[in-house]
Amino acid sequence: DIQDEATSPLEAAIGAENLERYEAALQRLKPAEREAIIGRLEMLYGYDELATVLGRPSAAAARMAVTRAMKRLAEEMHGV
């Protein structure tokens, strides 16, 4: 049996819809929240590196900033 590993049209539509929701919600965040999320999720910065980029005093502070920003992003994506 040969399996087709390509993304199905349904999977592509669901993925595209979620991406659109993510991008729209991201634009509604404060610039610092947006920067924290993009740095962590899209740029794959570690927390030490992110602390420098965000101007935070430590990796723990950067981690907390990302955690708070992700909470706001989830709220925006779910219309809370």
N, CA, C and O atoms as CSV, one atom per row, in Angstrom:
chain,resi,resn,atom,element,x,y,z
A,1,ASP,N,N,0.829,-1.193,0.000
A,1,ASP,CA,C,0.000,0.000,0.000
A,1,ASP,C,C,0.870,1.252,0.000
A,1,ASP,O,O,1.833,1.354,0.759
A,2,ILE,N,N,0.525,2.179,-0.841
A,2,ILE,CA,C,1.232,3.454,-0.905
A,2,ILE,C,C,0.383,4.495,-0.182
A,2,ILE,O,O,-0.801,4.662,-0.471
A,3,GLN,N,N,1.004,5.178,0.749
A,3,GLN,CA,C,0.312,6.215,1.515
A,3,GLN,C,C,0.649,7.585,0.935
A,3,GLN,O,O,1.809,7.877,0.647
A,4,ASP,N,N,-0.371,8.420,0.767
A,4,ASP,CA,C,-0.169,9.797,0.327
A,4,ASP,C,C,0.051,10.649,1.568
A,4,ASP,O,O,-0.861,10.823,2.376
A,5,GLU,N,N,1.260,11.181,1.720
A,5,GLU,CA,C,1.585,11.964,2.905
A,5,GLU,C,C,1.383,13.456,2.696
A,5,GLU,O,O,1.735,14.254,3.564
A,6,ALA,N,N,0.825,13.840,1.566
A,6,ALA,CA,C,0.553,15.255,1.307
A,6,ALA,C,C,-0.601,15.728,2.181
A,6,ALA,O,O,-1.453,14.940,2.590
A,7,THR,N,N,-0.612,17.005,2.455
A,7,THR,CA,C,-1.678,17.601,3.241
A,7,THR,C,C,-2.973,17.560,2.440
A,7,THR,O,O,-3.007,17.949,1.273
A,8,SER,N,N,-4.035,17.087,3.079
A,8,SER,CA,C,-5.333,17.049,2.410
A,8,SER,C,C,-5.882,18.470,2.300
A,8,SER,O,O,-5.459,19.351,3.047
A,9,PRO,N,N,-6.821,18.705,1.375
A,9,PRO,CA,C,-7.432,20.028,1.266
A,9,PRO,C,C,-8.085,20.482,2.582
A,9,PRO,O,O,-8.028,21.664,2.923
A,10,LEU,N,N,-8.701,19.556,3.319
A,10,LEU,CA,C,-9.314,19.906,4.599
A,10,LEU,C,C,-8.248,20.336,5.597
A,10,LEU,O,O,-8.403,21.353,6.273
A,11,GLU,N,N,-7.154,19.558,5.693
A,11,GLU,CA,C,-6.070,19.911,6.612
A,11,GLU,C,C,-5.456,21.261,6.235
A,11,GLU,O,O,-5.119,22.064,7.106
A,12,ALA,N,N,-5.316,21.499,4.951
A,12,ALA,CA,C,-4.757,22.771,4.498
A,12,ALA,C,C,-5.685,23.929,4.857
A,12,ALA,O,O,-5.217,24.987,5.280
A,13,ALA,N,N,-6.993,23.741,4.693
A,13,ALA,CA,C,-7.959,24.790,5.019
A,13,ALA,C,C,-7.965,25.082,6.514
A,13,ALA,O,O,-7.982,26.243,6.924
A,14,ILE,N,N,-7.952,24.028,7.327
A,14,ILE,CA,C,-7.938,24.216,8.777
A,14,ILE,C,C,-6.654,24.912,9.196
A,14,ILE,O,O,-6.679,25.811,10.037
A,15,GLY,N,N,-5.535,24.503,8.617
A,15,GLY,CA,C,-4.261,25.142,8.925
A,15,GLY,C,C,-4.247,26.600,8.513
A,15,GLY,O,O,-3.773,27.452,9.265
A,16,ALA,N,N,-4.759,26.898,7.332
A,16,ALA,CA,C,-4.800,28.270,6.840
A,16,ALA,C,C,-5.708,29.132,7.713
A,16,ALA,O,O,-5.390,30.287,7.998
A,17,GLU,N,N,-6.838,28.568,8.134
A,17,GLU,CA,C,-7.772,29.308,8.985
A,17,GLU,C,C,-7.130,29.638,10.334
A,17,GLU,O,O,-7.251,30.758,10.830
A,18,ASN,N,N,-6.449,28.655,10.921
A,18,ASN,CA,C,-5.782,28.896,12.202
A,18,ASN,C,C,-4.655,29.903,12.052
A,18,ASN,O,O,-4.442,30.728,12.941
A,19,LEU,N,N,-3.940,29.849,10.956
A,19,LEU,CA,C,-2.866,30.801,10.714
A,19,LEU,C,C,-3.437,32.213,10.597
A,19,LEU,O,O,-2.864,33.161,11.135
A,20,GLU,N,N,-4.542,32.352,9.909
A,20,GLU,CA,C,-5.188,33.661,9.774
A,20,GLU,C,C,-5.642,34.179,11.138
A,20,GLU,O,O,-5.475,35.362,11.436
A,21,ARG,N,N,-6.213,33.306,11.967
A,21,ARG,CA,C,-6.648,33.702,13.317
A,21,ARG,C,C,-5.451,34.121,14.157
A,21,ARG,O,O,-5.510,35.114,14.883
A,22,TYR,N,N,-4.357,33.357,14.057
A,22,TYR,CA,C,-3.132,33.670,14.794
A,22,TYR,C,C,-2.610,35.039,14.387
A,22,TYR,O,O,-2.316,35.874,15.243
A,23,GLU,N,N,-2.493,35.272,13.092
A,23,GLU,CA,C,-1.941,36.533,12.608
A,23,GLU,C,C,-2.831,37.719,12.967
A,23,GLU,O,O,-2.324,38.782,13.325
A,24,ALA,N,N,-4.151,37.550,12.877
A,24,ALA,CA,C,-5.071,38.625,13.249
A,24,ALA,C,C,-4.991,38.909,14.747
A,24,ALA,O,O,-4.959,40.068,15.160
A,25,ALA,N,N,-4.959,37.862,15.554
A,25,ALA,CA,C,-4.867,38.034,17.010
A,25,ALA,C,C,-3.535,38.672,17.384
A,25,ALA,O,O,-3.486,39.511,18.283
A,26,LEU,N,N,-2.475,38.295,16.719
A,26,LEU,CA,C,-1.151,38.848,16.987
A,26,LEU,C,C,-1.147,40.362,16.762
A,26,LEU,O,O,-0.520,41.103,17.519
A,27,GLN,N,N,-1.837,40.811,15.735
A,27,GLN,CA,C,-1.882,42.241,15.433
A,27,GLN,C,C,-2.658,43.036,16.479
A,27,GLN,O,O,-2.469,44.246,16.600
A,28,ARG,N,N,-3.524,42.370,17.232
A,28,ARG,CA,C,-4.303,43.057,18.268
A,28,ARG,C,C,-3.555,43.158,19.601
A,28,ARG,O,O,-4.020,43.826,20.525
A,29,LEU,N,N,-2.410,42.503,19.699
A,29,LEU,CA,C,-1.626,42.551,20.926
A,29,LEU,C,C,-0.797,43.828,20.996
A,29,LEU,O,O,-0.595,44.513,19.993
A,30,LYS,N,N,-0.325,44.131,22.196
A,30,LYS,CA,C,0.598,45.245,22.374
A,30,LYS,C,C,1.908,44.874,21.684
A,30,LYS,O,O,2.237,43.692,21.582
A,31,PRO,N,N,2.662,45.873,21.209
A,31,PRO,CA,C,3.926,45.579,20.524
A,31,PRO,C,C,4.880,44.697,21.336
A,31,PRO,O,O,5.514,43.809,20.767
A,32,ALA,N,N,4.996,44.917,22.632
A,32,ALA,CA,C,5.903,44.104,23.456
A,32,ALA,C,C,5.434,42.652,23.525
A,32,ALA,O,O,6.253,41.733,23.522
A,33,GLU,N,N,4.119,42.444,23.588
A,33,GLU,CA,C,3.580,41.077,23.606
A,33,GLU,C,C,3.852,40.386,22.281
A,33,GLU,O,O,4.251,39.222,22.235
A,34,ARG,N,N,3.627,41.128,21.209
A,34,ARG,CA,C,3.858,40.592,19.862
A,34,ARG,C,C,5.332,40.218,19.688
A,34,ARG,O,O,5.648,39.162,19.142
A,35,GLU,N,N,6.221,41.082,20.150
A,35,GLU,CA,C,7.650,40.826,20.032
A,35,GLU,C,C,8.067,39.580,20.819
A,35,GLU,O,O,8.897,38.799,20.356
A,36,ALA,N,N,7.491,39.400,22.003
A,36,ALA,CA,C,7.804,38.222,22.825
A,36,ALA,C,C,7.374,36.938,22.119
A,36,ALA,O,O,8.119,35.959,22.092
A,37,ILE,N,N,6.182,36.946,21.556
A,37,ILE,CA,C,5.667,35.749,20.885
A,37,ILE,C,C,6.449,35.455,19.609
A,37,ILE,O,O,6.840,34.313,19.368
A,38,ILE,N,N,6.672,36.459,18.811
A,38,ILE,CA,C,7.411,36.243,17.565
A,38,ILE,C,C,8.830,35.775,17.862
A,38,ILE,O,O,9.344,34.876,17.196
A,39,GLY,N,N,9.455,36.379,18.852
A,39,GLY,CA,C,10.805,35.970,19.215
A,39,GLY,C,C,10.880,34.523,19.645
A,39,GLY,O,O,11.797,33.799,19.261
A,40,ARG,N,N,9.914,34.104,20.441
A,40,ARG,CA,C,9.945,32.732,20.972
A,40,ARG,C,C,9.457,31.700,19.955
A,40,ARG,O,O,10.119,30.685,19.740
A,41,LEU,N,N,8.301,31.950,19.327
A,41,LEU,CA,C,7.686,30.946,18.456
A,41,LEU,C,C,8.195,30.946,17.022
A,41,LEU,O,O,8.354,29.889,16.412
A,42,GLU,N,N,8.450,32.130,16.490
A,42,GLU,CA,C,8.834,32.204,15.086
A,42,GLU,C,C,10.342,32.272,14.899
A,42,GLU,O,O,10.886,31.668,13.974
A,43,MET,N,N,11.023,33.012,15.783
A,43,MET,CA,C,12.471,33.154,15.673
A,43,MET,C,C,13.214,32.090,16.483
A,43,MET,O,O,14.426,31.924,16.342
A,44,LEU,N,N,12.469,31.368,17.337
A,44,LEU,CA,C,13.003,30.281,18.160
A,44,LEU,C,C,14.133,30.720,19.092
A,44,LEU,O,O,15.073,29.967,19.346
A,45,TYR,N,N,14.026,31.950,19.597
A,45,TYR,CA,C,15.013,32.434,20.558
A,45,TYR,C,C,14.876,31.662,21.862
A,45,TYR,O,O,13.769,31.325,22.281
A,46,GLY,N,N,16.006,31.386,22.498
A,46,GLY,CA,C,16.000,30.859,23.854
A,46,GLY,C,C,15.652,32.003,24.801
A,46,GLY,O,O,15.660,33.167,24.400
A,47,TYR,N,N,15.351,31.681,26.042
A,47,TYR,CA,C,14.938,32.727,26.976
A,47,TYR,C,C,16.067,33.694,27.319
A,47,TYR,O,O,15.805,34.874,27.550
A,48,ASP,N,N,17.303,33.234,27.358
A,48,ASP,CA,C,18.425,34.146,27.597
A,48,ASP,C,C,18.531,35.165,26.473
A,48,ASP,O,O,18.673,36.365,26.709
A,49,GLU,N,N,18.458,34.665,25.254
A,49,GLU,CA,C,18.524,35.528,24.079
A,49,GLU,C,C,17.321,36.464,24.032
A,49,GLU,O,O,17.456,37.644,23.707
A,50,LEU,N,N,16.167,35.941,24.352
A,50,LEU,CA,C,14.939,36.729,24.344
A,50,LEU,C,C,14.989,37.836,25.401
A,50,LEU,O,O,14.479,38.934,25.176
A,51,ALA,N,N,15.597,37.549,26.542
A,51,ALA,CA,C,15.737,38.569,27.590
A,51,ALA,C,C,16.497,39.775,27.041
A,51,ALA,O,O,16.132,40.921,27.303
A,52,THR,N,N,17.535,39.509,26.292
A,52,THR,CA,C,18.321,40.593,25.689
A,52,THR,C,C,17.485,41.372,24.685
A,52,THR,O,O,17.464,42.602,24.708
A,53,VAL,N,N,16.803,40.659,23.812
A,53,VAL,CA,C,15.986,41.293,22.768
A,53,VAL,C,C,14.864,42.138,23.383
A,53,VAL,O,O,14.579,43.244,22.924
A,54,LEU,N,N,14.237,41.596,24.429
A,54,LEU,CA,C,13.098,42.280,25.053
A,54,LEU,C,C,13.512,43.304,26.102
A,54,LEU,O,O,12.679,44.062,26.599
A,55,GLY,N,N,14.800,43.326,26.438
A,55,GLY,CA,C,15.266,44.246,27.466
A,55,GLY,C,C,14.831,43.825,28.859
A,55,GLY,O,O,14.614,44.671,29.727
A,56,ARG,N,N,14.703,42.525,29.076
A,56,ARG,CA,C,14.318,41.974,30.386
A,56,ARG,C,C,15.570,41.655,31.181
A,56,ARG,O,O,16.616,41.367,30.599
A,57,PRO,N,N,15.477,41.703,32.512
A,57,PRO,CA,C,16.670,41.491,33.334
A,57,PRO,C,C,17.172,40.048,33.398
A,57,PRO,O,O,18.321,39.821,33.778
A,58,SER,N,N,16.344,39.073,33.037
A,58,SER,CA,C,16.754,37.675,33.154
A,58,SER,C,C,15.946,36.789,32.216
A,58,SER,O,O,14.943,37.208,31.638
A,59,ALA,N,N,16.415,35.550,32.085
A,59,ALA,CA,C,15.678,34.568,31.292
A,59,ALA,C,C,14.319,34.292,31.918
A,59,ALA,O,O,13.332,34.100,31.207
A,60,ALA,N,N,14.265,34.271,33.256
A,60,ALA,CA,C,12.989,34.036,33.942
A,60,ALA,C,C,11.992,35.145,33.640
A,60,ALA,O,O,10.803,34.882,33.459
A,61,ALA,N,N,12.470,36.382,33.586
A,61,ALA,CA,C,11.587,37.509,33.262
A,61,ALA,C,C,11.095,37.406,31.815
A,61,ALA,O,O,9.938,37.713,31.528
A,62,ALA,N,N,11.964,36.979,30.918
A,62,ALA,CA,C,11.560,36.791,29.526
A,62,ALA,C,C,10.532,35.675,29.426
A,62,ALA,O,O,9.561,35.794,28.679
A,63,ARG,N,N,10.732,34.599,30.165
A,63,ARG,CA,C,9.792,33.471,30.174
A,63,ARG,C,C,8.415,33.943,30.643
A,63,ARG,O,O,7.395,33.570,30.063
A,64,MET,N,N,8.390,34.759,31.690
A,64,MET,CA,C,7.118,35.269,32.206
A,64,MET,C,C,6.449,36.182,31.174
A,64,MET,O,O,5.229,36.148,31.013
A,65,ALA,N,N,7.237,36.989,30.486
A,65,ALA,CA,C,6.679,37.865,29.451
A,65,ALA,C,C,6.039,37.040,28.336
A,65,ALA,O,O,4.957,37.375,27.854
A,66,VAL,N,N,6.707,35.969,27.931
A,66,VAL,CA,C,6.162,35.100,26.888
A,66,VAL,C,C,4.896,34.415,27.381
A,66,VAL,O,O,3.913,34.322,26.646
A,67,THR,N,N,4.913,33.937,28.615
A,67,THR,CA,C,3.737,33.264,29.180
A,67,THR,C,C,2.531,34.199,29.187
A,67,THR,O,O,1.433,33.807,28.791
A,68,ARG,N,N,2.737,35.412,29.631
A,68,ARG,CA,C,1.633,36.395,29.661
A,68,ARG,C,C,1.165,36.753,28.261
A,68,ARG,O,O,-0.034,36.881,28.013
A,69,ALA,N,N,2.106,36.912,27.354
A,69,ALA,CA,C,1.748,37.238,25.972
A,69,ALA,C,C,0.974,36.093,25.317
A,69,ALA,O,O,0.026,36.330,24.570
A,70,MET,N,N,1.377,34.859,25.597
A,70,MET,CA,C,0.667,33.705,25.035
A,70,MET,C,C,-0.756,33.625,25.577
A,70,MET,O,O,-1.680,33.259,24.850
A,71,LYS,N,N,-0.932,33.962,26.839
A,71,LYS,CA,C,-2.280,33.974,27.423
A,71,LYS,C,C,-3.156,35.000,26.708
A,71,LYS,O,O,-4.309,34.724,26.377
A,72,ARG,N,N,-2.599,36.181,26.475
A,72,ARG,CA,C,-3.357,37.217,25.763
A,72,ARG,C,C,-3.645,36.784,24.319
A,72,ARG,O,O,-4.734,37.030,23.802
A,73,LEU,N,N,-2.676,36.145,23.679
A,73,LEU,CA,C,-2.883,35.668,22.318
A,73,LEU,C,C,-4.020,34.659,22.273
A,73,LEU,O,O,-4.879,34.724,21.394
A,74,ALA,N,N,-4.026,33.726,23.220
A,74,ALA,CA,C,-5.094,32.715,23.264
A,74,ALA,C,C,-6.444,33.393,23.461
A,74,ALA,O,O,-7.426,33.013,22.823
A,75,GLU,N,N,-6.501,34.376,24.324
A,75,GLU,CA,C,-7.756,35.098,24.537
A,75,GLU,C,C,-8.224,35.775,23.261
A,75,GLU,O,O,-9.405,35.726,22.916
A,76,GLU,N,N,-7.302,36.401,22.572
A,76,GLU,CA,C,-7.641,37.094,21.318
A,76,GLU,C,C,-8.084,36.102,20.244
A,76,GLU,O,O,-9.010,36.383,19.484
A,77,MET,N,N,-7.430,34.947,20.179
A,77,MET,CA,C,-7.784,33.967,19.159
A,77,MET,C,C,-9.147,33.333,19.427
A,77,MET,O,O,-9.835,32.912,18.498
A,78,HIS,N,N,-9.527,33.269,20.688
A,78,HIS,CA,C,-10.800,32.649,21.049
A,78,HIS,C,C,-11.878,33.666,21.349
A,78,HIS,O,O,-12.966,33.308,21.802
A,79,GLY,N,N,-11.585,34.938,21.099
A,79,GLY,CA,C,-12.588,35.985,21.257
A,79,GLY,C,C,-13.013,36.241,22.688
A,79,GLY,O,O,-14.153,36.633,22.934
A,80,VAL,N,N,-12.118,36.025,23.633
A,80,VAL,CA,C,-12.445,36.252,25.053
A,80,VAL,C,C,-12.318,37.711,25.366
A,80,VAL,O,O,-12.548,38.120,26.503
